[in-house]
Amino acid sequence: KAYSSIVDEYFWGKPPCTGDFFLIIFNKSTKISRIKIVTGTDDRQNDILHHGALEVGQKSVETKQGRQCSSYITLGEFKGGNIEVNNVYHKIGFDIECARIVITANQKEWLIIRTISLWTTQPLSQLKK
């Protein structure tokens, strides 16, 4: 629900533990320019991701646990429950097949993932002239 187009919907789950993760797998590799993830809500300001990292991956493969990427790069750490990374493609140099929110420390509070926003870029050859 964190990736829903309905404004008041979001993911709300029990306290996450170190090593837990939330995974988004794209149908095809995508050139991403910007990623912004917001946790918590105005009335549940402590239900944020206190310790986490955002990773992006490539080379998706089928595993016993389902489809996931075979390699990841960390784009940054969550601060105050949020993360925003600009110029993603220029920082990593590859089209993304997976995005993963990784929990880096246990927390006692529940977790709300309010929004996951992704901006894509089109190759210049596909832009209208």
N, CA, C and O atoms as CSV, one atom per row, in Angstrom:
chain,resi,resn,atom,element,x,y,z
A,1,LYS,N,N,0.812,-1.204,0.000
A,1,LYS,CA,C,0.000,0.000,0.000
A,1,LYS,C,C,0.851,1.261,0.000
A,1,LYS,O,O,0.347,2.339,-0.315
A,2,ALA,N,N,2.124,1.151,0.345
A,2,ALA,CA,C,2.994,2.334,0.317
A,2,ALA,C,C,3.212,2.804,-1.108
A,2,ALA,O,O,3.598,3.953,-1.325
A,3,TYR,N,N,2.972,1.934,-2.089
A,3,TYR,CA,C,3.154,2.307,-3.491
A,3,TYR,C,C,1.797,2.449,-4.168
A,3,TYR,O,O,1.670,2.201,-5.367
A,4,SER,N,N,0.780,2.846,-3.402
A,4,SER,CA,C,-0.575,3.029,-3.905
A,4,SER,C,C,-0.751,4.463,-4.385
A,4,SER,O,O,-0.069,5.371,-3.911
A,5,SER,N,N,-1.667,4.664,-5.325
A,5,SER,CA,C,-1.953,6.023,-5.780
A,5,SER,C,C,-3.022,6.692,-4.914
A,5,SER,O,O,-3.341,7.863,-5.116
A,6,ILE,N,N,-3.573,5.954,-3.956
A,6,ILE,CA,C,-4.573,6.517,-3.044
A,6,ILE,C,C,-3.836,7.187,-1.889
A,6,ILE,O,O,-3.032,6.550,-1.209
A,7,VAL,N,N,-4.108,8.467,-1.668
A,7,VAL,CA,C,-3.327,9.291,-0.749
A,7,VAL,C,C,-3.294,8.762,0.683
A,7,VAL,O,O,-2.236,8.786,1.313
A,8,ASP,N,N,-4.408,8.290,1.210
A,8,ASP,CA,C,-4.464,7.919,2.616
A,8,ASP,C,C,-4.105,6.463,2.897
A,8,ASP,O,O,-4.315,5.996,4.016
A,9,GLU,N,N,-3.577,5.739,1.932
A,9,GLU,CA,C,-3.174,4.355,2.165
A,9,GLU,C,C,-1.671,4.283,2.394
A,9,GLU,O,O,-0.901,5.034,1.795
A,10,TYR,N,N,-1.265,3.366,3.271
A,10,TYR,CA,C,0.155,3.173,3.535
A,10,TYR,C,C,0.361,1.804,4.164
A,10,TYR,O,O,-0.589,1.159,4.607
A,11,PHE,N,N,1.629,1.365,4.195
A,11,PHE,CA,C,1.974,0.109,4.851
A,11,PHE,C,C,2.218,0.399,6.327
A,11,PHE,O,O,2.914,1.353,6.673
A,12,TRP,N,N,1.638,-0.435,7.202
A,12,TRP,CA,C,1.855,-0.279,8.638
A,12,TRP,C,C,2.083,-1.660,9.212
A,12,TRP,O,O,1.187,-2.502,9.180
A,13,GLY,N,N,3.288,-1.904,9.743
A,13,GLY,CA,C,3.629,-3.236,10.217
A,13,GLY,C,C,4.260,-3.229,11.597
A,13,GLY,O,O,4.633,-2.183,12.128
A,14,LYS,N,N,4.369,-4.416,12.160
A,14,LYS,CA,C,4.976,-4.596,13.481
A,14,LYS,C,C,6.442,-4.181,13.457
A,14,LYS,O,O,7.021,-4.010,12.384
A,15,PRO,N,N,7.050,-4.017,14.642
A,15,PRO,CA,C,8.446,-3.552,14.691
A,15,PRO,C,C,9.389,-4.439,13.871
A,15,PRO,O,O,9.429,-5.654,14.068
A,16,PRO,N,N,10.148,-3.830,12.949
A,16,PRO,CA,C,11.080,-4.607,12.129
A,16,PRO,C,C,12.368,-4.923,12.894
A,16,PRO,O,O,12.708,-4.261,13.874
A,17,CYS,N,N,13.068,-5.947,12.421
A,17,CYS,CA,C,14.326,-6.386,13.025
A,17,CYS,C,C,15.470,-6.223,12.036
A,17,CYS,O,O,15.256,-6.143,10.826
A,18,THR,N,N,16.673,-6.175,12.561
A,18,THR,CA,C,17.873,-6.095,11.729
A,18,THR,C,C,17.836,-7.176,10.654
A,18,THR,O,O,17.593,-8.348,10.939
A,19,GLY,N,N,18.080,-6.765,9.426
A,19,GLY,CA,C,18.104,-7.716,8.321
A,19,GLY,C,C,16.789,-7.856,7.577
A,19,GLY,O,O,16.772,-8.349,6.450
A,20,ASP,N,N,15.667,-7.424,8.193
A,20,ASP,CA,C,14.400,-7.422,7.468
A,20,ASP,C,C,14.526,-6.455,6.290
A,20,ASP,O,O,15.333,-5.527,6.322
A,21,PHE,N,N,13.727,-6.681,5.257
A,21,PHE,CA,C,13.776,-5.766,4.125
A,21,PHE,C,C,12.436,-5.740,3.405
A,21,PHE,O,O,11.626,-6.660,3.515
A,22,PHE,N,N,12.232,-4.663,2.669
A,22,PHE,CA,C,11.079,-4.477,1.802
A,22,PHE,C,C,11.641,-4.376,0.398
A,22,PHE,O,O,12.540,-3.576,0.138
A,23,LEU,N,N,11.111,-5.188,-0.511
A,23,LEU,CA,C,11.697,-5.301,-1.842
A,23,LEU,C,C,10.686,-4.930,-2.918
A,23,LEU,O,O,9.545,-5.392,-2.902
A,24,ILE,N,N,11.115,-4.100,-3.840
A,24,ILE,CA,C,10.323,-3.766,-5.023
A,24,ILE,C,C,11.102,-4.294,-6.222
A,24,ILE,O,O,12.277,-3.972,-6.401
A,25,ILE,N,N,10.436,-5.113,-7.047
A,25,ILE,CA,C,11.072,-5.639,-8.257
A,25,ILE,C,C,10.318,-5.077,-9.461
A,25,ILE,O,O,9.098,-5.209,-9.554
A,26,PHE,N,N,11.044,-4.458,-10.369
A,26,PHE,CA,C,10.439,-3.871,-11.558
A,26,PHE,C,C,10.234,-4.941,-12.624
A,26,PHE,O,O,10.982,-5.918,-12.684
A,27,ASN,N,N,9.224,-4.755,-13.459
A,27,ASN,CA,C,8.970,-5.685,-14.557
A,27,ASN,C,C,10.102,-5.682,-15.574
A,27,ASN,O,O,10.386,-6.707,-16.194
A,28,LYS,N,N,10.748,-4.532,-15.748
A,28,LYS,CA,C,11.911,-4.439,-16.632
A,28,LYS,C,C,12.874,-3.423,-16.022
A,28,LYS,O,O,12.464,-2.560,-15.247
A,29,SER,N,N,14.142,-3.529,-16.371
A,29,SER,CA,C,15.131,-2.598,-15.822
A,29,SER,C,C,14.737,-1.170,-16.209
A,29,SER,O,O,14.287,-0.916,-17.326
A,30,THR,N,N,14.917,-0.248,-15.263
A,30,THR,CA,C,14.402,1.106,-15.408
A,30,THR,C,C,15.465,2.124,-15.033
A,30,THR,O,O,16.186,1.960,-14.049
A,31,LYS,N,N,15.549,3.175,-15.830
A,31,LYS,CA,C,16.479,4.271,-15.546
A,31,LYS,C,C,15.793,5.208,-14.544
A,31,LYS,O,O,14.855,5.922,-14.899
A,32,ILE,N,N,16.262,5.201,-13.310
A,32,ILE,CA,C,15.660,5.994,-12.230
A,32,ILE,C,C,16.521,7.226,-11.982
A,32,ILE,O,O,17.743,7.128,-11.870
A,33,SER,N,N,15.869,8.400,-11.895
A,33,SER,CA,C,16.612,9.631,-11.637
A,33,SER,C,C,16.537,10.056,-10.172
A,33,SER,O,O,17.459,10.690,-9.659
A,34,ARG,N,N,15.437,9.707,-9.500
A,34,ARG,CA,C,15.232,10.186,-8.127
A,34,ARG,C,C,14.381,9.188,-7.357
A,34,ARG,O,O,13.450,8.600,-7.908
A,35,ILE,N,N,14.705,8.997,-6.072
A,35,ILE,CA,C,13.908,8.135,-5.191
A,35,ILE,C,C,13.678,8.890,-3.889
A,35,ILE,O,O,14.602,9.466,-3.315
A,36,LYS,N,N,12.412,8.875,-3.427
A,36,LYS,CA,C,12.073,9.497,-2.145
A,36,LYS,C,C,11.155,8.540,-1.389
A,36,LYS,O,O,10.144,8.084,-1.924
A,37,ILE,N,N,11.514,8.241,-0.140
A,37,ILE,CA,C,10.701,7.362,0.704
A,37,ILE,C,C,10.437,8.075,2.020
A,37,ILE,O,O,11.357,8.579,2.665
A,38,VAL,N,N,9.153,8.109,2.412
A,38,VAL,CA,C,8.724,8.788,3.633
A,38,VAL,C,C,8.073,7.762,4.551
A,38,VAL,O,O,7.207,6.999,4.124
A,39,THR,N,N,8.493,7.747,5.820
A,39,THR,CA,C,7.881,6.846,6.802
A,39,THR,C,C,7.224,7.660,7.909
A,39,THR,O,O,7.524,8.840,8.090
A,40,GLY,N,N,6.321,7.010,8.649
A,40,GLY,CA,C,5.572,7.697,9.703
A,40,GLY,C,C,4.438,8.525,9.137
A,40,GLY,O,O,4.326,8.702,7.924
A,41,THR,N,N,3.597,9.030,10.025
A,41,THR,CA,C,2.513,9.935,9.639
A,41,THR,C,C,2.467,11.075,10.647
A,41,THR,O,O,3.148,11.033,11.672
A,42,ASP,N,N,1.668,12.088,10.356
A,42,ASP,CA,C,1.575,13.226,11.271
A,42,ASP,C,C,1.091,12.799,12.652
A,42,ASP,O,O,1.549,13.334,13.661
A,43,ASP,N,N,0.166,11.836,12.704
A,43,ASP,CA,C,-0.356,11.416,14.013
A,43,ASP,C,C,0.401,10.219,14.603
A,43,ASP,O,O,0.143,9.842,15.746
A,44,ARG,N,N,1.309,9.629,13.867
A,44,ARG,CA,C,2.143,8.507,14.351
A,44,ARG,C,C,3.601,8.809,14.001
A,44,ARG,O,O,4.238,8.074,13.246
A,45,GLN,N,N,4.115,9.903,14.565
A,45,GLN,CA,C,5.427,10.407,14.183
A,45,GLN,C,C,6.585,9.525,14.648
A,45,GLN,O,O,7.703,9.681,14.158
A,46,ASN,N,N,6.344,8.606,15.576
A,46,ASN,CA,C,7.419,7.734,16.042
A,46,ASN,C,C,7.441,6.397,15.301
A,46,ASN,O,O,8.369,5.607,15.475
A,47,ASP,N,N,6.419,6.139,14.472
A,47,ASP,CA,C,6.364,4.893,13.695
A,47,ASP,C,C,7.116,5.067,12.384
A,47,ASP,O,O,6.599,4.798,11.299
A,48,ILE,N,N,8.371,5.532,12.524
A,48,ILE,CA,C,9.236,5.781,11.373
A,48,ILE,C,C,10.309,4.699,11.316
A,48,ILE,O,O,10.478,3.931,12.263
A,49,LEU,N,N,11.019,4.646,10.216
A,49,LEU,CA,C,12.173,3.762,10.132
A,49,LEU,C,C,13.341,4.492,10.790
A,49,LEU,O,O,13.887,5.447,10.236
A,50,HIS,N,N,13.713,4.023,11.984
A,50,HIS,CA,C,14.772,4.679,12.753
A,50,HIS,C,C,16.166,4.368,12.206
A,50,HIS,O,O,17.044,5.230,12.213
A,51,HIS,N,N,16.368,3.130,11.731
A,51,HIS,CA,C,17.679,2.724,11.228
A,51,HIS,C,C,17.487,1.873,9.980
A,51,HIS,O,O,17.101,0.707,10.065
A,52,GLY,N,N,17.757,2.465,8.826
A,52,GLY,CA,C,17.580,1.722,7.580
A,52,GLY,C,C,18.398,2.304,6.459
A,52,GLY,O,O,18.913,3.418,6.548
A,53,ALA,N,N,18.508,1.521,5.389
A,53,ALA,CA,C,19.260,1.945,4.213
A,53,ALA,C,C,18.443,1.656,2.965
A,53,ALA,O,O,17.609,0.751,2.946
A,54,LEU,N,N,18.695,2.433,1.932
A,54,LEU,CA,C,18.070,2.215,0.633
A,54,LEU,C,C,19.116,1.635,-0.304
A,54,LEU,O,O,20.199,2.194,-0.477
A,55,GLU,N,N,18.771,0.504,-0.905
A,55,GLU,CA,C,19.663,-0.145,-1.855
A,55,GLU,C,C,18.942,-0.311,-3.187
A,55,GLU,O,O,17.720,-0.448,-3.237
A,56,VAL,N,N,19.713,-0.297,-4.254
A,56,VAL,CA,C,19.170,-0.586,-5.587
A,56,VAL,C,C,19.994,-1.708,-6.195
A,56,VAL,O,O,21.186,-1.850,-5.920
A,57,GLY,N,N,19.326,-2.512,-7.038
A,57,GLY,CA,C,20.018,-3.673,-7.578
A,57,GLY,C,C,19.788,-3.884,-9.052
A,57,GLY,O,O,18.947,-3.247,-9.687
A,58,GLN,N,N,20.578,-4.813,-9.571
A,58,GLN,CA,C,20.479,-5.212,-10.971
A,58,GLN,C,C,20.611,-6.718,-11.066
A,58,GLN,O,O,20.899,-7.393,-10.078
A,59,LYS,N,N,20.397,-7.239,-12.266
A,59,LYS,CA,C,20.503,-8.670,-12.550
A,59,LYS,C,C,19.537,-9.482,-11.691
A,59,LYS,O,O,19.966,-10.231,-10.813
A,60,SER,N,N,18.238,-9.337,-11.941
A,60,SER,CA,C,17.252,-10.099,-11.169
A,60,SER,C,C,17.302,-11.575,-11.554
A,60,SER,O,O,17.470,-11.936,-12.719
A,61,VAL,N,N,17.150,-12.413,-10.530
A,61,VAL,CA,C,17.207,-13.871,-10.707
A,61,VAL,C,C,16.114,-14.520,-9.871
A,61,VAL,O,O,15.630,-13.942,-8.898
A,62,GLU,N,N,15.735,-15.729,-10.267
A,62,GLU,CA,C,14.788,-16.510,-9.473
A,62,GLU,C,C,15.559,-17.265,-8.394
A,62,GLU,O,O,16.578,-17.895,-8.674
A,63,THR,N,N,15.058,-17.193,-7.145
A,63,THR,CA,C,15.666,-17.928,-6.041
A,63,THR,C,C,14.573,-18.721,-5.333
A,63,THR,O,O,13.397,-18.616,-5.682
A,64,LYS,N,N,14.960,-19.503,-4.352
A,64,LYS,CA,C,13.966,-20.249,-3.564
A,64,LYS,C,C,13.033,-19.301,-2.820
A,64,LYS,O,O,11.886,-19.645,-2.535
A,65,GLN,N,N,13.530,-18.102,-2.506
A,65,GLN,CA,C,12.715,-17.099,-1.805
A,65,GLN,C,C,11.937,-16.211,-2.776
A,65,GLN,O,O,11.266,-15.273,-2.345
A,66,GLY,N,N,12.016,-16.487,-4.065
A,66,GLY,CA,C,11.333,-15.671,-5.064
A,66,GLY,C,C,12.340,-14.862,-5.865
A,66,GLY,O,O,13.551,-15.022,-5.710
A,67,ARG,N,N,11.824,-13.994,-6.719
A,67,ARG,CA,C,12.688,-13.196,-7.587
A,67,ARG,C,C,13.351,-12.080,-6.789
A,67,ARG,O,O,12.695,-11.420,-5.984
A,68,GLN,N,N,14.638,-11.867,-7.004
A,68,GLN,CA,C,15.353,-10.757,-6.401
A,68,GLN,C,C,16.599,-10.461,-7.223
A,68,GLN,O,O,16.928,-11.207,-8.145
A,69,CYS,N,N,17.287,-9.387,-6.895
A,69,CYS,CA,C,18.489,-9.018,-7.639
A,69,CYS,C,C,19.706,-9.719,-7.063
A,69,CYS,O,O,19.761,-10.018,-5.870
A,70,SER,N,N,20.688,-9.979,-7.931
A,70,SER,CA,C,21.886,-10.689,-7.485
A,70,SER,C,C,22.940,-9.747,-6.908
A,70,SER,O,O,23.846,-10.197,-6.207
A,71,SER,N,N,22.837,-8.447,-7.191
A,71,SER,CA,C,23.794,-7.497,-6.603
A,71,SER,C,C,23.092,-6.178,-6.292
A,71,SER,O,O,22.203,-5.740,-7.023
A,72,TYR,N,N,23.512,-5.557,-5.193
A,72,TYR,CA,C,22.919,-4.298,-4.731
A,72,TYR,C,C,24.004,-3.281,-4.418
A,72,TYR,O,O,25.136,-3.631,-4.081
A,73,ILE,N,N,23.629,-2.009,-4.538
A,73,ILE,CA,C,24.474,-0.889,-4.132
A,73,ILE,C,C,23.660,-0.043,-3.163
A,73,ILE,O,O,22.485,0.227,-3.413
A,74,THR,N,N,24.274,0.378,-2.058
A,74,THR,CA,C,23.589,1.244,-1.088
A,74,THR,C,C,23.631,2.686,-1.585
A,74,THR,O,O,24.694,3.229,-1.887
A,75,LEU,N,N,22.431,3.294,-1.661
A,75,LEU,CA,C,22.339,4.696,-2.081
A,75,LEU,C,C,22.430,5.655,-0.902
A,75,LEU,O,O,22.847,6.801,-1.069
A,76,GLY,N,N,22.040,5.197,0.296
A,76,GLY,CA,C,22.090,6.084,1.457
A,76,GLY,C,C,21.331,5.512,2.633
A,76,GLY,O,O,20.685,4.469,2.539
A,77,GLU,N,N,21.429,6.231,3.759
A,77,GLU,CA,C,20.779,5.848,5.011
A,77,GLU,C,C,19.558,6.741,5.244
A,77,GLU,O,O,19.537,7.902,4.836
A,78,PHE,N,N,18.549,6.184,5.902
A,78,PHE,CA,C,17.378,6.965,6.296
A,78,PHE,C,C,17.776,7.923,7.412
A,78,PHE,O,O,18.519,7.554,8.321
A,79,LYS,N,N,17.276,9.161,7.338
A,79,LYS,CA,C,17.512,10.159,8.384
A,79,LYS,C,C,16.160,10.728,8.789
A,79,LYS,O,O,15.416,11.232,7.947
A,80,GLY,N,N,15.841,10.647,10.085
A,80,GLY,CA,C,14.536,11.133,10.555
A,80,GLY,C,C,13.383,10.380,9.923
A,80,GLY,O,O,12.278,10.910,9.805
A,81,GLY,N,N,13.637,9.145,9.516
A,81,GLY,CA,C,12.586,8.320,8.934
A,81,GLY,C,C,12.407,8.459,7.436
A,81,GLY,O,O,11.545,7.798,6.857
A,82,ASN,N,N,13.200,9.305,6.795
A,82,ASN,CA,C,13.027,9.562,5.368
A,82,ASN,C,C,14.359,9.443,4.624
A,82,ASN,O,O,15.436,9.502,5.216
A,83,ILE,N,N,14.245,9.277,3.325
A,83,ILE,CA,C,15.425,9.330,2.468
A,83,ILE,C,C,15.011,9.907,1.124
A,83,ILE,O,O,13.924,9.630,0.618
A,84,GLU,N,N,15.896,10.711,0.558
A,84,GLU,CA,C,15.684,11.239,-0.789
A,84,GLU,C,C,17.033,11.249,-1.492
A,84,GLU,O,O,18.002,11.815,-0.987
A,85,VAL,N,N,17.086,10.622,-2.654
A,85,VAL,CA,C,18.326,10.543,-3.425
A,85,VAL,C,C,18.047,11.083,-4.822
A,85,VAL,O,O,17.155,10.603,-5.522
A,86,ASN,N,N,18.818,12.079,-5.212
A,86,ASN,CA,C,18.705,12.665,-6.548
A,86,ASN,C,C,19.851,12.170,-7.431
A,86,ASN,O,O,20.844,11.641,-6.932
A,87,ASN,N,N,19.706,12.343,-8.733
A,87,ASN,CA,C,20.735,11.943,-9.703
A,87,ASN,C,C,21.140,10.488,-9.538
A,87,ASN,O,O,22.321,10.152,-9.623
A,88,VAL,N,N,20.157,9.626,-9.302
A,88,VAL,CA,C,20.429,8.216,-9.029
A,88,VAL,C,C,21.209,7.574,-10.163
A,88,VAL,O,O,22.234,6.935,-9.924
A,89,TYR,N,N,20.742,7.731,-11.387
A,89,TYR,CA,C,21.395,7.057,-12.508
A,89,TYR,C,C,22.862,7.478,-12.632
A,89,TYR,O,O,23.732,6.651,-12.903
A,90,HIS,N,N,23.125,8.769,-12.431
A,90,HIS,CA,C,24.498,9.268,-12.556
A,90,HIS,C,C,25.391,8.710,-11.447
A,90,HIS,O,O,26.597,8.562,-11.641
A,91,LYS,N,N,24.805,8.397,-10.283
A,91,LYS,CA,C,25.598,7.859,-9.167
A,91,LYS,C,C,25.922,6.379,-9.349
A,91,LYS,O,O,26.972,5.919,-8.901
A,92,ILE,N,N,25.029,5.626,-10.003
A,92,ILE,CA,C,25.235,4.177,-10.082
A,92,ILE,C,C,25.585,3.683,-11.476
A,92,ILE,O,O,26.286,2.680,-11.614
A,93,GLY,N,N,25.108,4.374,-12.523
A,93,GLY,CA,C,25.479,4.029,-13.882
A,93,GLY,C,C,24.809,2.797,-14.465
A,93,GLY,O,O,25.286,2.266,-15.468
A,94,PHE,N,N,23.716,2.324,-13.868
A,94,PHE,CA,C,22.992,1.197,-14.458
A,94,PHE,C,C,21.499,1.365,-14.265
A,94,PHE,O,O,21.055,2.094,-13.378
A,95,ASP,N,N,20.719,0.678,-15.107
A,95,ASP,CA,C,19.267,0.669,-14.962
A,95,ASP,C,C,18.907,-0.252,-13.802
A,95,ASP,O,O,19.506,-1.314,-13.634
A,96,ILE,N,N,17.935,0.157,-13.013
A,96,ILE,CA,C,17.576,-0.545,-11.780
A,96,ILE,C,C,16.515,-1.610,-12.059
A,96,ILE,O,O,15.560,-1.376,-12.799
A,97,GLU,N,N,16.698,-2.769,-11.460
A,97,GLU,CA,C,15.692,-3.829,-11.518
A,97,GLU,C,C,15.019,-4.053,-10.172
A,97,GLU,O,O,13.905,-4.573,-10.116
A,98,CYS,N,N,15.692,-3.662,-9.074
A,98,CYS,CA,C,15.149,-3.844,-7.725
A,98,CYS,C,C,15.477,-2.627,-6.866
A,98,CYS,O,O,16.526,-2.005,-7.031
A,99,ALA,N,N,14.572,-2.293,-5.949
A,99,ALA,CA,C,14.841,-1.306,-4.904
A,99,ALA,C,C,14.516,-1.989,-3.585
A,99,ALA,O,O,13.502,-2.677,-3.467
A,100,ARG,N,N,15.386,-1.797,-2.585
A,100,ARG,CA,C,15.229,-2.526,-1.329
A,100,ARG,C,C,15.466,-1.589,-0.147
A,100,ARG,O,O,16.477,-0.890,-0.089
A,101,ILE,N,N,14.524,-1.585,0.791
A,101,ILE,CA,C,14.673,-0.885,2.062
A,101,ILE,C,C,15.144,-1.934,3.064
A,101,ILE,O,O,14.438,-2.908,3.323
A,102,VAL,N,N,16.337,-1.736,3.627
A,102,VAL,CA,C,16.924,-2.711,4.544
A,102,VAL,C,C,16.939,-2.146,5.963
A,102,VAL,O,O,17.369,-1.014,6.184
A,103,ILE,N,N,16.467,-2.941,6.916
A,103,ILE,CA,C,16.472,-2.545,8.327
A,103,ILE,C,C,17.869,-2.824,8.872
A,103,ILE,O,O,18.361,-3.948,8.779
A,104,THR,N,N,18.518,-1.789,9.449
A,104,THR,CA,C,19.892,-1.952,9.917
A,104,THR,C,C,20.007,-2.076,11.437
A,104,THR,O,O,21.100,-2.307,11.953
A,105,ALA,N,N,18.888,-1.926,12.162
A,105,ALA,CA,C,18.889,-2.131,13.618
A,105,ALA,C,C,17.464,-2.426,14.068
A,105,ALA,O,O,16.506,-1.925,13.481
A,106,ASN,N,N,17.328,-3.242,15.114
A,106,ASN,CA,C,16.004,-3.531,15.673
A,106,ASN,C,C,15.374,-2.240,16.169
A,106,ASN,O,O,16.070,-1.305,16.566
A,107,GLN,N,N,14.047,-2.201,16.141
A,107,GLN,CA,C,13.343,-1.078,16.757
A,107,GLN,C,C,12.111,-1.590,17.457
A,107,GLN,O,O,11.557,-2.624,17.084
A,108,LYS,N,N,11.672,-0.854,18.493
A,108,LYS,CA,C,10.506,-1.258,19.291
A,108,LYS,C,C,9.204,-0.738,18.694
A,108,LYS,O,O,8.134,-1.306,18.913
A,109,GLU,N,N,9.313,0.354,17.934
A,109,GLU,CA,C,8.118,0.983,17.363
A,109,GLU,C,C,7.672,0.260,16.100
A,109,GLU,O,O,8.484,-0.320,15.379
A,110,TRP,N,N,6.374,0.305,15.847
A,110,TRP,CA,C,5.846,-0.192,14.586
A,110,TRP,C,C,6.397,0.683,13.464
A,110,TRP,O,O,6.983,1.734,13.720
A,111,LEU,N,N,6.206,0.247,12.227
A,111,LEU,CA,C,6.738,0.990,11.080
A,111,LEU,C,C,5.633,1.299,10.084
A,111,LEU,O,O,4.895,0.416,9.646
A,112,ILE,N,N,5.541,2.565,9.742
A,112,ILE,CA,C,4.652,3.005,8.669
A,112,ILE,C,C,5.522,3.453,7.499
A,112,ILE,O,O,6.367,4.336,7.650
A,113,ILE,N,N,5.315,2.845,6.340
A,113,ILE,CA,C,5.926,3.348,5.107
A,113,ILE,C,C,4.810,4.090,4.387
A,113,ILE,O,O,3.900,3.482,3.825
A,114,ARG,N,N,4.899,5.420,4.416
A,114,ARG,CA,C,3.819,6.248,3.884
A,114,ARG,C,C,3.872,6.360,2.369
A,114,ARG,O,O,2.862,6.151,1.696
A,115,THR,N,N,5.043,6.689,1.822
A,115,THR,CA,C,5.144,6.809,0.369
A,115,THR,C,C,6.491,6.309,-0.136
A,115,THR,O,O,7.520,6.442,0.527
A,116,ILE,N,N,6.448,5.738,-1.312
A,116,ILE,CA,C,7.646,5.383,-2.067
A,116,ILE,C,C,7.466,6.040,-3.432
A,116,ILE,O,O,6.597,5.651,-4.213
A,117,SER,N,N,8.292,7.031,-3.704
A,117,SER,CA,C,8.182,7.783,-4.958
A,117,SER,C,C,9.427,7.550,-5.792
A,117,SER,O,O,10.550,7.659,-5.300
A,118,LEU,N,N,9.214,7.228,-7.062
A,118,LEU,CA,C,10.312,6.954,-7.995
A,118,LEU,C,C,10.102,7.802,-9.236
A,118,LEU,O,O,9.003,7.850,-9.789
A,119,TRP,N,N,11.167,8.473,-9.672
A,119,TRP,CA,C,11.119,9.257,-10.895
A,119,TRP,C,C,11.989,8.568,-11.934
A,119,TRP,O,O,13.119,8.176,-11.645
A,120,THR,N,N,11.463,8.423,-13.137
A,120,THR,CA,C,12.218,7.778,-14.200
A,120,THR,C,C,12.708,8.817,-15.193
A,120,THR,O,O,12.176,9.924,-15.270
A,121,THR,N,N,13.733,8.442,-15.955
A,121,THR,CA,C,14.224,9.300,-17.041
A,121,THR,C,C,14.118,8.513,-18.327
A,121,THR,O,O,14.282,7.293,-18.346
A,122,GLN,N,N,13.846,9.221,-19.389
A,122,GLN,CA,C,13.776,8.599,-20.711
A,122,GLN,C,C,15.059,8.897,-21.458
A,122,GLN,O,O,15.614,9.988,-21.327
A,123,PRO,N,N,15.535,7.947,-22.236
A,123,PRO,CA,C,16.675,8.258,-23.097
A,123,PRO,C,C,16.308,9.393,-24.043
A,123,PRO,O,O,15.154,9.513,-24.457
A,124,LEU,N,N,17.281,10.222,-24.383
A,124,LEU,CA,C,17.017,11.370,-25.268
A,124,LEU,C,C,16.360,10.946,-26.571
A,124,LEU,O,O,15.573,11.703,-27.138
A,125,SER,N,N,16.667,9.751,-27.055
A,125,SER,CA,C,16.113,9.281,-28.322
A,125,SER,C,C,14.595,9.054,-28.240
A,125,SER,O,O,13.918,9.017,-29.268
A,126,GLN,N,N,14.059,8.902,-27.012
A,126,GLN,CA,C,12.619,8.642,-26.872
A,126,GLN,C,C,11.808,9.893,-26.574
A,126,GLN,O,O,10.578,9.848,-26.568
A,127,LEU,N,N,12.489,11.016,-26.325
A,127,LEU,CA,C,11.767,12.259,-26.042
A,127,LEU,C,C,11.191,12.823,-27.334
A,127,LEU,O,O,11.801,12.719,-28.398
A,128,LYS,N,N,9.997,13.426,-27.226
A,128,LYS,CA,C,9.377,14.040,-28.408
A,128,LYS,C,C,10.147,15.298,-28.770
A,128,LYS,O,O,10.630,16.027,-27.903
A,129,LYS,N,N,10.248,15.529,-30.045
A,129,LYS,CA,C,10.983,16.727,-30.517
A,129,LYS,C,C,10.023,17.772,-30.980
A,129,LYS,O,O,10.441,18.846,-31.412
